[in-house]
């Protein structure tokens, strides 16, 4: 079960195979409803093009928000004109597709594995369609009962602070970067007050890219969980920035300038987020959660849930019904479950894995040090634990976990 929501599940196949999950069993990978390769697809080229343009805009400026909302509305209007019912793209219906698929394939029992949003989906599937599930493995956990826009700030705090704590535990890192928390706060405040505009070589060559680094951009580069700035480079990037060298962060930001147009299903993202994560919490709630997580940061940064800026405004034009009453539900099940989280995960904080396990009495929770979002492909120990779980769901071998340590951080002169 792919993450996102809206990610391309087929694109994950190489990572799954490299983790050996199909060594002695069949691997079934499903393009979720609305995602790439499904029919219809809820791709939003309008939003892809705006996001590419937005790398050269202040992240949290009201004008940027208006541009994002306009792009979303264009996508929505096009999809609905094609006869697509956006209200049908939610986690309840998504889970039912998997239940229908198992029956259609004639499979009596199967193991279910999902990461990120795929854990929200997997837990919902377990609650609504437990028949036929031999085991459930969830990686980088989004508990349905707590998934919301304010919740994103809690995860950001946990993941970022875990990186800083790991640096503190390595003498070379502690000596070179003695005050990461203070440095981050100072740089968020400085960039938010005086954004930097730079022209940076495009990834892979081509026309140079204009990028703007403000406080919100900096935070979201960190929350992107190694996709843009590897965790081992975070301390170096922050101290380089403080010393007047923003190049490492600016190069990371250029990755957003060349999206694969039409590959990510933004329509599925916002159909789920606007129905299941945004309702019940106001803009003020998001701000207060941000203030609690990062006291002293500017309100203009904290007003936006990481990775989902201006979502309340976007949801007003996306117009899908509130589904929180049926979706924000804790999952109680005796099906064997494996819960895997990484300490550096700033999208889905590591502590939310064991939290989800409280109502899964036959669950095993492992927290892998030094790993960010989507743990199994990054850490051979996690892949080993998953394979042992698939072989014996009631007694996975977690013996390798205590030996995992965060990798050494990058030390700059």
N, C-alpha and C positions, 0 to 999 in steps of 0.2 A: 504494500500500500504506500504509494508515493506521497511526498510532502507537498507543501505549498500553502493551501490548496492551489492547484493549477500547474504543478510540475509535470514534466514528461517522464512517465514511468519507464518507458523503453530506454531512455537515456541512462537509466540507473543500472541496466543489465550488466555492462562491463564491470562495474564496481561489485555487484552481487556475485558474479562469477569469480572475480579475483578474490573474494572472501570465501570461496569454496562452498557456498551454501547448496550448490547442486551436485556435490561430490557423490552422494549416494541417494539422491531423491530428485524428483522432477521439480522444476522451478516454473511457476506460473506467474507472469507479470501482466497486470491489467491496466490498460489506459482508462482512467476513471472518466465518468460521464463529463463531457465538456472539455476534457483535456486533449492535448495533441494526439492525433490518430483516431480519436473518437468522432462520431457523427451525430449531431453537429458539434463543431468545436467552438468553444467560447473564447477564442483568441481575440485580442484587442490590439490590432496594429496601431490604432489611434493612440493608445496609451504607450506602446513601445516607442513610437516616434517622439511623443512628448517626454518620456523618461530620458531618452537619448539627449534631447535638447536641454533638459533640466540639469544635467551635470554642470552647465554653465550658468545656473541660477542659484540664488540663495535658497537653501533647503526649505526653510520654514517661513519664507516671506509670504504674506497674504496673496500677492500676485502669482506666486508659484502654485499656491493652493487653487486659485481660480483656474489656472491653466490645466492643472491635473483634473479638476472636476469637469471642465469642458470636454477634455479628451474622454473621460469616462462616460459622459452623457452621449457623446457621439457614438461610442461603442454600444452603449445600451440601446440607443434608438435604432441602430442598424440591426442588432440582434433581434430585438422585438419585432421590427419590420419584417424579418425573415420568419416570423411565427414562433420564435423560441420563447418558452415560458421560463423566465429566470428563476421563478419560485420553485421550480422542480429540481434545481441544482443545489442540494443541501446534503448534509451528512446522513440524514435518515434515508434518503433515496439512494445515496451512494452506497451505504451499507447493504441495502436491499439488493443492489446489483450483484454484489459478491455472493450473497446467499442464493440468488437465482443462478449464478454461474456454477456454483458447486453442484447444484441439482442437475443443471443442464449437462454438465460433464460426467455425471454419474459417479462422482467421488463421494464415498461414504464419510470419510473424515480427512481433514487437511490441517496443516499448521499455517498460522497466519503471522506474517511479519510486516511491520510498518514502522516508518520513522517520521518524526515531526508531525505535520497534520495527519499523516498516516497512522499515528498513534491515537489521535482523537477519533479517527475513523475506525480503527481496529477495536478500540474500547466500546464505541457505539455499536459496532457489529456484534461484539461479544454480548452486549446487553440485549440487543433486539433479536439476534439470530444465533443463539448459542449452539443449537443443534449442528453437528458436523464439525465443530471446532475441536481439534485434538489438543492444540496448545496455541498460545498467543505470545509473541515476542514483540516488545515495543521499545523503540530506540529514540532517545531525545523526546521526552514525553510531554504531551499537551493533554492534561486531564480535562475532559469535557465539562466537568462541574465548575472549573475555575477559569477556563479560557475566556479572555476578555481583553479589551484594549488596556485597561490599567494594569492587568497582570503582566503585560510585556515589560513594564518598568521593573518589576520585581526580578524577572529573569535577567534583564540587562545588568542590574546591580550585582546579582550573584555571580554571573559569568565574568564580568570585568574585575570585580574584587578578587575572584579566585586567581585570575592571571597575576594580579598585583601580589597576592599572598605567595604564589609560587615563585615569583621573582625574589621576594624577600627571603625565601628559604634557600636560594642559591647565592653563596657569598659573592661571586663575581657580579651577579645581577644586582644584588643589594648595594654593593659598593658603587657601581656605576650609575644606578638609578635609585637614589635614596628616598625619593618622595614622589612616587608615581601618582598617588591619589591627589595630592596637592597640585602636581603638575597638570594632570588632566583637567581638574577644575579650573585652573588658571587659563589653560588653553581654550577650553570651551567658552569661558567668559570673554577672553580676548578676541577670538574669532567671531563670536556672535556680535560683539561691539564693532569690530573692524574686519569684515570678511576679506580674505585674500582672493584675488583673481589671477590665475596663472594660465599660460599656454604651454601645454605639455605634449610631447610626442605621442601619437596615437599608438595603441597596442598593435604590434606587428607592422608599424610603419604607416605611411599615409599622411593625410593632412593633420597637422597638430590640432589638439583639442583644447578648447577653452574650458577651464574648470573653476568653480568657486568653492572655496573652503570656508564654511562658517561653522558655528558651534554644532548645529544640527547635523551637518555633513560629517564632522569628526565623530560624533557619537554613533551615527549609523554605519560608518566604516568599521568601527569597533564591534558593533552588534552583528555585523554580517558574518562573524564567526569564521575567520580564516579564509573565506572565499575571496576577500580583497586584501586584507592585511593578516598574514599568518600570526597566530598568537605569539610565537617566539619572537616576532618582530615588533610587537606592540610597544614594549618599553623603549626600544630604540627609536621608533617612529615618533613617540611623544616627546622624547628629549631632543631629537633632531628638530622637531617643530618649535620647541621652546628656544632652541639656539638659532632660529631663523632659517631653518632648512626644511621646507614642507614637501620636498620633492617625492619622498617615499609615499606619503599620503595622497599627493596630487596624482601620481601615477596610478595608484589604486583606484582613484575616482574615475579615471578615464575608461575603466572597464565598462562602465554604464553607458558610454557613448556609442557603443557598437553592439546593441542587443540583436539577438536573432529574431527578426520581426515575425510575429505570429506564432512563435514557438511556445511561449508561456501563456496559459489560459487565465488572463486577468479576470475574465468574466466569472470563472469558477471561484477565484479568490474572493471577489467582492460579493458574490451571491452567498457564500458561506459567512464571510466576515460581517456583512450587514444584517444577516438574519440571526447569527448565533453568537457573535463576539461583541458587537457594538451596542445592541439594545440593553437598556437597564443601567447604563453608565453614561454620565454626561461628560462634556468636555472638561468641566470642573473636576470630575472624578479622575480623569486622566492626569490633569495637572497636579492634583494633590498626591497621586501615586508617584509621580515623578519627583515632586518635592521631598517626599519621604525617602525615596531611593537615593537621590543625589542632592542633598541640601546645598544651597549656595549656587546652583546652576541657574542660568536665566530662565524665566518663565516661558520665553518664546521657544526655547528648546524643549522644555518639559511638557509643553501643551500638546505634544504629538507623540503617540505611541510609537516606539521604535519600529521601523520597517513599514508602518501604516500611517503615514502623515495625512492629515486632513480627512481622516476616514469618516468622521461624522458628517462632514460636508458632502463627501462623495456618496454616502449612503442615502442622503436626501434625494439624490437624482437617480440612484440605482433602484430604489423602490421595490424591495422584497419584504415579505411579512416577517414579523418577529417570531422566531422559533425557539427562543430560549427556554420556554416552559417544557418542551420535549427534549431539549438537547443538553441543558446544564444539569445533568443527572450523574451522580456517582455510580460507578459500576460495581456490583456485588456479584462475584462468581467464584466457583471452586475449580474452574478450568485452570490447569497449570499455566503460569505466566512467567515470562522472563522480562525483567525491566532493566534496561541499560541506559545510563546517562554519563555525560562527560563533564568534568568540573569546569572546563573553560567555556561551556555553552552559554552564550549570552542571549540566545533566542528562546530556549526552553531550559531554564535553570535546572541544575543537577538534582536539587532537592525535591523537585516535583515528581521524579520517578518513584522514590520511596513513598511519597504522599499518595500517589495513585495506588500503590500496593497495599495500603491500609485496609482496603475493602476486597482484596484479592488474597484470601488466606493461603492459597497454594502458589504464591508468587515468590520469586527470588529476585532481589534487587541488587545490582552491582553498579558502583560508581567508579568510573575509570579516570584516574588523575591525568591532567594535562591534555585532554581531548575536547574538541569543540563539537559542533553540531553534526549529527549523523556519525555515530561512534564506530560502528562495525567496520566500515571500509578503511578507517584511519588507524585502527589498532588491532594487530593480530591476536592479542589476548582476548579482546571482545569477540572477534570472529570465532575463536576457539570455544569460548563459553557458549555462543549461540549454537554451534555445531553439537556440542555435548548436550545442550538442552533439547535440540531436535531429536537426538538419539534417546535421551531419557528425560522427559519433561519434569518428572518429579524429583530428579537429582542431578542437576547440571554441575559440571566440574568448574568451580570458580577459583581453583588453586593458583592460577597465574595472576590474579588481580592484585594481590599485595605487592608483587614485584614490579608493577608498572609505576614509573615515575615520569614527571614532566620532562620534556627534552630541554637541553640547555638553551637559554635565551641568547639572542643575538647581542653581542657586546660591541659597541662602536668605540672608536678611539676617543 
